[in-house]
Amino acid sequence: MLTGDAWDILRRKASQNLDGLVGSPLTLLIPVGLAALTWILLRPERFGLGALRTAYRRSPYLVEWLISLGVLLAVAVPTNDTGWSIPPTVMLFSVPVLIAVAARSAAPPRSAPAPAPARPTAESPG
């Protein structure tokens, strides 16, 4: 990069990513899947995922985590040699976490356990 060939490197990486995207018909589903997932995450009630909206309210860092994943994908896909293999990997790890968080926030809150009854002591007054 210091020798002035940064544009050649960026062109090569873009070409590799494009070749990887159109190299197989199945890889064309990745952008479609990402768009669908983004739409679902932005409008969870529309898809019957009210628990996800509840999770957003109960876990304020969840939205920030999702935004950071979006930024990661926006930067990693065009700049990495294996760019289009990154979104499925991110989904592989993040979707189960998202499901677990949504399921946990859909469950009713746990009540505090009842205090244990006082135990008699060996010493008796008297």
RAVEN-V670046 format. One record per pair of residues at least 24 apart in sequence whose ideal C-beta (glycine too) atoms are under 10 Angstrom apart, sorted by the first residue. I is the first residue (numbers start at 1). GAP is how many residues later the second one is. D is the distance in Angstrom with one decimal. If there is no record, write none. Layout:
I|GAP|D  I|GAP|D
//
This chain:
10|68|8.7  10|69|8.3  12|69|8.9  13|65|7.4  13|66|6.7  13|67|7.6  13|68|6.2  13|70|7.6  14|64|6.9  14|65|9.4  14|69|9.0  16|64|9.4  16|65|5.9  16|66|8.5  16|67|7.6  16|68|9.6  17|60|7.0  17|61|6.5  17|62|9.0  17|63|8.1  17|64|8.1  17|65|8.6  17|66|4.2  17|67|6.2  18|65|9.3  18|66|9.3  19|65|9.8  20|61|8.9  20|62|7.5  20|63|6.8  20|64|4.9  20|65|7.6  21|56|9.5  21|62|8.3  21|63|5.3  22|62|9.9  23|61|9.2  24|60|9.8  27|57|5.8  27|58|9.0  27|61|9.3  28|56|9.9  29|59|9.5  30|47|9.1  30|53|10.0  30|54|5.7  30|55|9.0  30|56|9.5  30|57|5.4  30|58|6.6  30|61|9.2  31|46|9.5  31|53|8.6  31|56|8.3  33|54|7.5  33|55|8.1  33|58|7.4  34|36|9.2  34|39|7.3  34|43|9.2  34|53|5.6  34|54|9.6  34|56|9.4  34|57|8.2  37|29|9.8  37|33|10.0  37|50|9.1  37|54|7.1  37|57|9.4  37|58|8.0  37|61|9.5  38|28|9.3  38|32|7.6  38|35|9.9  40|58|9.9  41|25|6.0  41|26|9.9  41|28|9.7  41|29|9.0  41|57|8.1  42|24|9.6  44|58|8.3  49|49|9.9  49|50|9.9  49|53|6.9  49|57|9.5  50|52|9.3  50|56|7.9  51|48|9.4  51|50|9.1  51|51|4.5  51|52|6.7  51|53|8.9  51|54|6.1  51|55|3.5  51|56|8.9  52|46|7.6  52|47|9.2  52|49|8.4  52|50|4.7  52|51|9.8  52|53|8.2  52|54|8.7  53|49|9.0  53|52|9.2  54|47|10.0  54|48|7.6  54|50|9.8  54|51|4.7  54|52|6.2  54|53|9.9  55|43|8.1  55|44|9.9  55|45|9.6  55|46|5.0  55|47|4.6  55|48|8.6  55|49|7.6  55|50|4.0  55|51|7.7  56|45|9.5  56|46|9.2  56|49|8.6  57|48|7.9  58|43|8.7  58|44|9.9  58|46|8.6  58|47|4.6  58|48|9.8  58|51|9.3  59|42|6.1  59|43|9.5  59|45|8.9  59|46|6.8  62|35|9.5  62|36|8.1  62|39|6.1  62|40|9.0  62|43|8.9  65|29|8.4  65|32|8.6  65|33|9.0  65|36|9.2  66|28|8.1  66|32|7.9  69|24|9.6  69|25|5.9  69|29|9.7
//
